Amino acid sequence: QQQSLAMQLLKLVLNCLNFDFIGNSADESADDLCTVQIPTNWRTIFLEPETLDLFFDLYHSLPPMLSQLALSCLVQFASTRRSLFSNPERAKYLGNLIKGVKQILENPQGLSDPGNYHEFCRFLARLKTNYQLGELVMVKDYPEVIQLIANFTITSLQHWEFAPNSVHYLLTLWQRMVASVPFVKTAEPHLLDTYAPEITKAYITSRLECVPVVIRDGLEDPLDDTATVFQQLEQLCTVSRCEYEKTCTLLVQLFDQNAQNYQKLLHSSSRNPIEITVQEGRLAWLVYFVGTFVGGRLTYTSTDEHDAMDGELSCRVFQLISLMDAQLPQSSNEKVELAILWFLDQFRKTYVGDQLQHTSKVYARMSEVLGITDDNHVLETFMTKIVTNLKYRGRCEPVISRTLQFLNDLSVGYPFYLNLVEHLNFHTLMFQQSKHFPFLGVSDNYSLSDLRCRTVFYTALTRLLMVDLGEDEDEFENFMLPLTVSFESVTQIFNSSFEQEEAKRMLIGLARDLRGIAFALNTKTSYTMLFDWIYPAYISVLQRAIELWYREPACTTPVLKLMAEFMQNRSQRLNFDVSSPNGILLFREASKMICTYGNQILSLGTLSKDQVYPLKLKGISICYSALKSALCGNYVSFGVFKLYGDNHFDNVLQAFVKMLLSVSHSDLLQYRKLSQSYYPLLECLTQDHMSFITSLEPHVLIYILTSISEGLTAVDTIVSSSCCASLDYIVSYLFKHLAKEGKKTLRCREISQDGQRLLHFMQQNPEVLQQMMSILMNTIIFEDCRNQWSVSRPLLGLILLNEKYFSELRATLVSSQPDNKREVLDQCFRNLMEGVEQNLLVKNRDRYVHNM
């Protein structure tokens, strides 16, 4: 009974301390909101030393289930806002906290419980978050306590399998302590130069020691959880820069020792595979450490000596690269390869490019050992490594995609490197080699998802081509030659009695390649070259593929995504010359493809819940994205279609409606990609094509308006903002029409047939707009509204169209409040309409939004 009571009391205290006193924490799950805004009238309780003593005593005397709660309360006590105390009071309070830490670490039995251990690690991290190093070193017991904490951290790191999530907090503590060293003004010693290298050493050695255990006992490998590894390495890199010489000496020694063992194993006659795997696991960790420490240069004031040490470490990784590549194609270790790519990327960010002095000491040692004298040579090494990986590691998807990402990062920064690689005509080199790149092949040994890498590859290559392409059409034709040959092959296969599987694979690869190329061509001249290359010959091949394989998303998705990319007017690349019909021709092709896909996909009938997204909704969402890009791209004059009796524009809008009606409202909001393509498309249609909206059948209009109504309260702001904008355009259109109705001149009557249709529909279904007004009003008054401006825009039109309903809604909302708040809310409503004249929408809208 006592335990049960103690538990409820501790939970009550914890809830009081966890309370969000000033309403600023939107995300309660984040652990970095570390200051607790304690109310001033609780100050006396916090000033009494007995309060903290009580919770430390509870921790020592209660069983683990309860002592964990006592520690959780202490975490919040350690996070109390600075301004609650005067300086002397604050120092005394901190002294009591440190005294408690010392007691816990001197009697550490309770920390063997994982819950206690985790909360204690959080407690230590909070101490540094809320107190400065200058304050900590002034505490009486600081030297003993920092030694106890260091020993505790080292022990924790050595037991790497115990509570791995808690290590984050310990590393946070040390990272913040070391980062504060330059700002400490007191004469008291902080002792971090003694303990930080020991922490770094413990982390490094414990990770190397875990490798054989993981491999022999078949445990979960910490290296597989890259997110956690990278987070811990980022913290460690700050700690390692304190007394960097010690860390570097240790790493050099470990690297040499492990590399020599590895070479011996490779050359020994028995070649024990488990021993080799263990050694490769250790080398992977060591390469990650070197990459991290080299990358840490940017976050810490660095000296020439430090750069020279980075050179020592980097030499060893570059030598390891040669050693690993020499074993190809027989053997390859994925973990080592991923670690090497991480290192190369860190080295690129730190020591390659214009931002660095070329005299950097990092190259002194590298030129002696490897003949790498500057970043020019390093780039050659990068290129060779990329080509080697693409050639020989094609079966290993993680390595290929990481290699291509590295190539892509290089190509984005390519202008920096131009003066360095002019003598390396890189895309030519790549194309000469590309016939040897397995991932560009279309053989049956590869799954279709392996072809995804090709988009990134061609984006990077095209960026490199763009550097000096200019208007050289021959150069472009030459670049496209491999794709031209492939398209011709597919065309021939299509024209004969063809082998479906081979053609399909070739086409999926081509669509991915072309999408990569189209993504990188961001100028009008280069995009026009691509358009002239693909239209009309090859685009008809893509149309045929959609007709044939509409049931197979593996084939339709890349083709539809390619079309969506073509429709994107990024950087105004699609503004063709005045005399060019290309914009209209491109839109017609997109229209054909969307109509073909839409009609075919609807013939599939009802699909099961697990098939509906991959087989149907994903394709529909890509079609909607493509159509939205076309409608908003400003490169097609849509009036031309009606003028010349061309039905492509009407057809694609009808296809949009057919596809839409086959989707349930719940699916529209449930699948994020679908809602993020449908709602912005609807916004485009209501902005520029209201005549189409008004011509819709009543049941379609009801469907669209209901979808807007449901989207207004969506969590996703893209969706809710688009709904508000669409509603605003519809309401403004109605209002404008009503204004014309009042004038009743003959010309206005003729113009306004579309408007009459919509007005008639709204008069028959008044509840649709009324419901939306109610939703928006409730959102603004009662919810944490993240896009208030968007929500406010359509409201004035809704109020002016439904004044009677607005009065009723206002009365209901006011009467639903407690007595003491009714007058306040009523006054708010009066303020809302202040200065807003009746029946003038456009003129008053800004005033109204300001009032809102």
N, C-alpha and C positions, 0 to 999 in steps of 0.2 A: 504493500500500500504506500509506504513511504517513497519507494522508488518511482511509482506511478505519479505521485504528487510532485516529486522533484522534477520528473521529466516534463510535466505540463507547465511547471513554473519556469523552467529553463526555456521552453519553447515560447512562452509568453514574453520573457525578457528579450529573447532573440528577435521575435517579431517586432517588439518595440524598437529595438536598435536597427532593424532592417528597414523600418518604415521610410518611405521616400518623402521626407518632410517638406521639400520645396517643389516636388512634382517635376523633377528634371530628368529622371531616368526612364528613357523610352524602352530600352532593352534591359530587362532585369537579369538576363542570363549572363551579361558581360561582367567579367570580374575586374575590369580596369576602372570602374567608377568607385574610386577607393576612398572618397571622403564622406563621412557620415555627418549630415548637417544637424547636429544635436541642438534642440531648443535651449535657449539661454536659461530658462527657469529650471533646467535639470542640472545646472552648473555645480550646485553645492554637493550633489551626490557624486559627481565626477571628481571633485576636489578632495573628497575624503579618501585617504589611502586604503581604508578598510574595504572600499568597494572592489578595487582590483584584487586585494588580498583574498577576499571571499571567493572570487571566481577561480583564482589559482588553487585555493584550498579545495574547492569543489572538484577541480580536475584531479587532484592527487587522491581524493578520498572516495570518489564514485566509481562504479564499474564502467567499462569502456563505452557502452551504449550511451551513458549519461555524460561521461567526462568529455566525450566528443562535442556535445552541445555546449558545455562550459567553455571549451576552446573556441567554438564558433562565436560565442558572445565576446570572447577576448579579441578575436579578429576585428570585430566592430569597435570595441573599445580602443584598439590601436589606430583606428581610422578616424577618430574624432577630429572635427574641424579645428584648425589652428587657432581661429579667433575666439574659441571658447575660453582660452586661458591667457593670462599675462605671461611674459617670458619666464620669470622665475617659477611660476606655477607649472608651466609647460615642461621645464627641465626636470622638475620634481616628479611629474606624472610619468615622463619618459624613464626616469630612474627606476620607478616602481615596475614599469613594464619589463625593463631589462633585468631587474632582480628576479622577476618571475620566470623569464627565459632561462636564466642561470639555474634556478632551482629545477626546472623541467629537465635541462640537459645533464645536470648532475645526478638525477634519478630517472634515467631514460626508459625504465621498464614499460611505462604506459604507451610509449611510442611504437611498441611492437604491434599494436592494433592499427590496421590500415586507415581506419577512419580518423583516429587521433593523429596519426602521422601526417595525413593529408592536411588536416586543419592546422597543425602546428607549422607546416611548411607555408601555408597561406599567411599565418600570423607573422612569420619572419619576413615574408615579402612585403607585407603591409607596413612593417616597422620602417623599412627604408623608403617606401612610397610616401609616407606621411611625415617623416623626419629627415632632416638633411644630415649628410655625413659629418658636417661641422658640429652638429648638436650631439650626434651619437658618440663621437670621440671624447666629448667632455664628461660623459657619464663615468661615475667612479669605477664601476666594474668592467669598463669596456675591454681592456686587454684580455682578461680571462674569458669574457663572454665571446669575443670574436674568435678566440682560439677554440672554444667549445663548438661554436657554430661551424667553423672550418672543419673540425674533426667529424662533426655530424654529417656535413655535406659530403665529405670524402667517403665515409662509410656508406651513405645513401647511394652514391654513384657506383661504388663497387658492387652493391647488391642491385644490379640493373634490372633484374626481373621483378623486384618488389615495388609495387605502387609506382609504375613509370610516369603516370600523369602528375605526380606530386613534384617530380624533378623540375618541372617548368618553374615552379615558385622559388625553389632554391637558386636556380640559375638567374631568375629575375632579380633576386636579392643581390647576388654577386655582380651581375651586369650593372645594376644601378649604383652599387657602391664604387666600382672601378670608374664608371663614367663620371662620378662626382669628384674624383681625386683632384683634377686641375683647379676646382673651385674652392677647395678647403683653405681657409685663411688661418686656422688656429695652429699653435705650435705643437699641440698634442700629436703623437705619432698615430697614424691610422692603421699601420701594420699590414696593409693590403699587399705591399710588395713581397711580404713573407708568404701570405696565404694564397693569393690569386694564382701564382704558378703551380702551387700544390693542387688546387681545384682543377686547373686545366689538365695537369698530369693525370689526376685520378680519372677524369672523364675519358681522356685518350686511352689510357691503359685498360680501363674497364671495358671499353667498347672492343678493343682488340682481343681481350680475354673471353668476351662472350661468343666470339665467332666459332671456336671448336665446339663449345657446349651446344650452340644452336644447331650446328650441322650434325653432330653425333646423336643428339637426343631428338632431332626432328622438331625443335621448338619453333615458335613464330619468330621470324627474323626482324629485329628492330629496323634494319635497313629497308624493309619493304614498306614501312610507314613513312614515306618520304616527307609528308607534311610535318610530322613531329620532329624528324631528324633535322630538317632545314630550320625549324623554329629554334631547336636547341643549339644548333651550330651558330645561328645568328647571335644568340645570347653569349655563347662561349667565345665568339671572336672578339667581343669587347673585353672579356676577362683575360683572354690570352695576350692582349696587347700591353698588359701590365707586366713589366719585366719580360719583354718579348724575347730577349736573348735566350733565357732559360727554356722557354717553350720551343724555340727554333732548334736549339741544340738537341733537345729530347726528340723532336720529330725527325731530324736528320738521322740521328742514331737509330731510331726505330725503323725508318724507311730503308736505310742501308741494310740493316740486319734482315728485314723481311724480304727485300728484293733479292739479296744473295741466297737466302733459303729457297726462294721461288726458283731462281735460276738452277740451283743444284737439283731441285726436284725434277725440273724439266729435262735436265740432261742425264738424270740417273737412269739406269737400265730398268729398274723395277717400276718406276712411275706410278706411285700410289695415288689413285684419283681422289680419294677423300683428303689426303694431305694437300694435294694441289688446290682443291676447292677451299680448304681452310685458309691456305696462304693467299689465295685470290680474294677471299672475303676480307682478310686483314688489309690487303693492299687497297681494296675499295674504300675502306674506312680512312686509311691514311691519305688517299687522294682527296677525299671529301674534306679532311682537316686542312690540307694544304690550300685547296680552293677557297675554303672559308677564311683562312688567315690572310691570304693574298687579297681577297675581296674586302677584308676588314680595314685595309689601308684607307679607304675612302671615308670611314666613319671615325677615324682617330688621327690626331696630329702625328705625322710620320717623319722620320729622319732618314738621312742617307744610309745610315747603318741598317735601319729596318728594311729599306729597299734592297740593300745588298743581301740581307737574309732571305727576303722573298725570292731573290734570284737563285740562292742556294737550293731552296725548296722546289722552285719551279723546274730547275734543271732536272731534278730527279723524276718529276712527273713526265717531262718530255722524253727522258730516256726510257721510262716505263712504256710510253706510247709506242716507241720503236720496238721494244721487246714484245709487246702484245701483238703488234701488227705483223711481226716476223713469223708468228705461228699460224697466220691465216693461210688458207681457209679451213685448216683442220680443226682448230679449237678457238673458242671465243667465250669470254665470260661477261654476261649481260650486266652484272652489278659493277664490275670494274669499268666497263665501257660507259655506263651512265655517270659514274663518278668522274671519269676523265672529261666527259662533255660538260659537266658542272664546273670543273676546274677551268677548262678553256674559256667558258663564258665569263667566269669571275676574272680571269686574267685579261680577257678582252676589255671588260668594263674598266679595269684598273690601270692597265699599262699599254693599251693600244689606242691610237687616235690623237687628234689635235690637242686635246686638253692636257697632254703630258709633255714635260721637257724630254727631248730625245736623249739627253745626257743621263737619264735616270740610271742609278746604280744597279737596277735590277738586271740590266743587260751586260754588266761587266763580267760577272761570273758565267753567264750563259754564253757569252762569246768565247770565253776560254774553253769551256767544256764542249759546247755544241756548235760553235760557229754562228750562233744567232746574235747578231750585233744590234739589231733595232727592230721596230715593229713591222718593218717591211718583211723581214725574214720570218717573223712570227706569223704574219698573214699567209705566207707560203706554206708554213707548217699546218695552219688551220685548214687551208684548201686541200692539202694532201690528205689530211685526216678525214675531211668530209667525203672526198671521193672514195677513199678506202672503205669507209663505213657503208656508203651507198652501194659499193660494188660487192662487198663480201658479207655484209650483215643484213641482207635483204629479208631473211626469214625472221628477223627479230624486230617485231613491230615497235616496242618501246624505244629501242636504240635508233631505228630509222626515223621515227617521228621527232625524237629529241635532236637528232643530227640536222633534220630539215628545219627545225625551229631555230637552231643555231645559225644555219645558213641564212634563214629569213632575217634574223636579228642583224647579221652582218650586212645584208642587202639594204636594210632600212637605214643603216648608218653609212651607206656606201659613199656618199659624197665626201665624208671625212677621209675615206681611204683611197679616193681616186688617185691622188698623186703617188700613193704607195703601190698601187697595183696596175698602173697603166701597162706595164710590160706583161702582165698576166691577163691575156684576153680570156676572162674566166668563163663566160658563157660558151665560147667556142670549145674550150677544154671540156666543159661539162657535156656538151652535145657529142663530142667525139667519144666520150666515155659512156654516154647514157645507154648505148645498146648493151652495155655490160651490167646495167643496174637492174637487178631482179625485180624490184618493186614497180618498175615501169612495164614489166612484162604482163602478158594476159594469159599465162598458162593456167591449166586447171588446178595446179598445186596450191594456188593462192585463193584464200577466201575473198569474196567481193569487197569486204570491208577493208582489206589490205590496200585497196586502190586509193583510199582516202588521202594517203600521204601525197599523192601526186599534185593536188591543188597547191599545197604549200611550196613544193619544189618548183612548180612553174611560176608561181608568184615571185619567188626570189630571183629566178633566172630572168624573168621579164623586167624586173626592177634594174638588174644589171645591164640588160640590153638598152633600157631607156636612157641610161646615162649619156650615151653619145649617139642615139638613134636619129634624132632630128626628124627630117622628112625623107630619109633614105628608104624608099620602098623596096629596093633590091635587098638591102640588109634585112628588112622585115620578112620578105618572102623566103629568104635563106633560113632565117630563124624558124619560120613556120613549116619548113620542108618536111620534117618527120611527121608532123600532124597531117600535112597535105597527103602524104603517101598513105597514112592510115585511113584517112577519110575516103580516098579513092578505093582502097581495098574494101571498106565497108560497103561503098556504093556498088561495087562489082558483086559482092556477096549478096546484097539485096536484090540485084537484078537477075541472079541465077537462082536455081532451086537451092536455098542456102542452109548452111549449118547454123541453126539458131544460137547455140551456146557460144560459139566463137565470136559471132557478130555482136552478141550482147556484151560480152566481156570487152571487146574492142571499143564499143560505143560508150560504155560506162567510163572506161579509162579516158577516152577523148573528151567526154563532157567535163570530167574533173580537171583535166589539163587546161581546157579552154577557159574554165571558170577561173583558174589561177591566173591565166594570162589576162583575161578581161579585168580582173580585180586590180592588176598592177597598171593597166593602161589608163592613166588619169588625165591625159591631155586630149584635146579635140583631134589633133593630127593623128596621133597613134591609134585612138579609138576608131577613127574613120578608116584607117588601113585595115583594122581587124574586121570592121563591118563589110568592107569591099571584098575581103578574103572569104568571109563565111556566106555572104548573100549573093545569089539565091541558091547556089549549088548545094552547099552543105547543110543549110538550115532545113531543107526538105528531108534530109536523112534523119534529123532529130525529130521532125514531125512524124515521120514513119515509125520511129521507135516508140513514140507515145501511143500511136494507134495499136501497135503489135503487142506491147508489153505492159499495158496499163495496169494489169493485175500484180505487177512485180515492183514494189517500191524500190528495191535495190537498183532498178534501172530507171524508173521514172523520177526518183528524187534528184539524182545528179543532173538530169536533163532539165527538169523544171527549175532547179537552183541556178543552172547556167542561164536560162532565159531571164530569171529574176535579176541576175547580175547584169545582163545586157541592158535591162530597162532602167538601171540606176543612173541618174544624171549627176554622178559625183563630179565635183569640180567643174561643172558646166561642160563636160566632155561631149554631151549629146546635142549641143547647139549647132546643127549642120548649117551649111550655107543657105541663103535665101532661095537659090534655084534648085536646092537638093530635096528630093522627096523622101530621103532616107528615114526621117523620123516617122512618117506615116507608114512606110513600108515595114519598119521594125515593129510598129504597133500592130499592124495587120498580122504579122507572123505570131506575135504574142497572143493576139486574139484567137487565131486559129488553134494554137496549142492549148490555150485555156479551155476553149469550147470543146475540142476533141477530148481532152482529159476529163472535163466535167461530165460530158454525156456518157463516156465509157464507164467512169467510176460509179455513176448512179445506176448503171445496169447491173452492178454487183448485188443489188438488193440489200436486205438487212444483214448486218455483220455482228459477230459476237463482240462482247465488251473488250476482250483482249486484242481483237483484230481491227477494231474500228479506227484506232489512231494510226497504226502503221500503214494499213491498206487504203485508208480514205482521208482522214482528217489532216494528216501531215501534208499530203499533196495539195489539199484544198488551201491550207494555210500558206503554202509557197505560192500558189496561184494568186491568192489575195495580195501577198506582198508584191508580186510582179505587177499586178494591176494598179496597186496604190502608187508604185514608183512611176508607172506610165502616166497616171492621172495628175500626179503632182510634179512631174518632171519639167513641165513647161516647154516641151519640144514638139507637141502635136496640137494642131488646131482641130478640136473635135467637131466643130461646126461643119468642116469640109465634108465629113462622111455623109451627113444628111443632104448637103447641097448637091453632091454628085451621085446620090442613090447607092452609096456603098454601105452595106449592112454590117461590116465588121464590128463597129462600135456598139450597135444595138445587140448584136449576137453575144458579145462578151458580157454585156450587162445582164442579158437574160440568163447566161450561164452562171453568173454571180448569184442571181436570185435562186435558180434551180438548186445549186450546190448549198446555198444557205438554208433553204427550206428542208433539206435532207438532214440537217444537223439540229440536235435538240438544244434548247437554251442552256441546259445544265452543262452540256459538252462545250458550248461556246466559252463558258467561263472557267470550266475545269481544266482545259488544256491551254497552258500559258501561251505557247507559240501561236495557237489558233486565235486566241483573243487579242494578242498583240499584233496580228495582221488584219483581223476583221475590223476592229474598232477604228484604227487610223484610216482604213479604206473608206469606212462609212463617213468619217469626218470629211474626207476629200469629196465624196459624192454629195453630201449635204451642202458643202461650200460652193461647188461649181456646177452641180448637175441636178438642181432641185426639180427641173421639168421631168427628169426621169423618176425621181422619188414620187412626185405627185401623180404620175401615170400608173403607179403600181396598183394592183388589185387590193381591196380592203384587207383581205386576210394576210397579204404580204406586209402591208403597212403596219398592221397590228403586231406581226412578228418582229419587225424592225424596231418599232417603238418599245415593245416589251423588252427587247434585248438591250436597248438604251437604259430603260428603267432599272433593269437588273444590274447593269454595269456601273451605274452611278455610285454604288456602295462597294465596288470592288476594291480589294486591298492594293492591287497594282495601280499605281498612279497614272501609268500610260493609258490604261483602260478607262479609269474614271475621268481623266482629263479629256480624252477623246469623246466620251459620252456627253460630257458637259458642252464641249464645242459643237458636236452634232446637234444637240438639243437647242443650243443657242441659234444656230443657222436656221433650223426649222421654225422656231418661234419668231425670229426676225422676219423670215419670209412671210409667215402668216400675218404678222403685224403690218408689214409693208402692203400686203394685199388688202387688208382691212382699210388702211388709209386711202387706197385707191378706190375702194368700194364707195367710200363716202363722197368722192368727187363725181362719180357717175358720168364722166364724159364718154362719148362714143369710143374714142381710142382706148381709153382705160378698160372699157368693158371687153373689147376684143383681146387685149393683151392678157386679161386676167382669168382666162378659162382654167389654166392650170391651178391658179390660186383658189378658184371657186371650188374645184374638186377637193382640194385639201381642206378648205374651210368647211365644206359640207361634211366631210368625213369627221373632222374634229367636233362639229356640232352634234353628230350622232354618237360620238364616243368621248364625251367630256371628261370621263373619269381618268383617261390615259394621262393627260397633262396635269390634272389635279393631283394624281398620285405622285407624279414626279416632283411637283412643287412641295408636297408634303415630305418626300424623301430628302430633298435638298435642304429644306428648312430644319428638319431634325438633325441632319448631318452638321449643319453650321452651329446650331445651338447646343447640341448635346454631345458631339463627338470631337475627337482630336483630329481636326480637318487639316490634312497635309497640303492640299492644293486649293486653298481658300479662294484665290482669285478666279480660278476656273469654275469653281462651284457657284460663285456669285454671279458670273456673267449671264447665264440664262434665266436667273430668277426674276429679274425685273420684267422681262417679256411675259413670263408665266403669270406674274401678279397682275399686270395690266390686261391680260387676256381673260383672267378669272378673278375679277375683283371681289365678287360676292363670296366665292369659295375662300379667298385669302382672308376675308373678315372672319369667316367661320373658323378657319384654321388658327388664326391669331387668338380668337376667344378660347378655343380648346386648349391651346398651348399655355395660355396665361392661367386658365382655371386649374390646369393639372399641377401647377406649382404650389408649394406650401404658402400659407398666408403671407409670411414676411417677404416672399420673393415676387409676389404677383405684380406689385406696383413697379418694381425694378424692371421686370420683363416687359410690362406694358410701356414703360418709358422708352425702353430699347426699341420697341416697335415704332413708337412715334419718331424717335431719332432716325430710324432707318429710312422713313419716307420724307424726311425733312428736306425741303428744297427740290423735291422731285415733282415735276409737273406731270399732270395726267396726259396720256396719249402721245407722249413724245419719247419714243424709245431710244433712238440713237443719241439724241442730244443729252439725255439724262443718265445714260448707262454708267458713265464714268463716275458721276456724282453718287449714284446709287452704290456702286461697288466700293467707293471710298467710305460711304456711311456703313456699309455692311461690315 
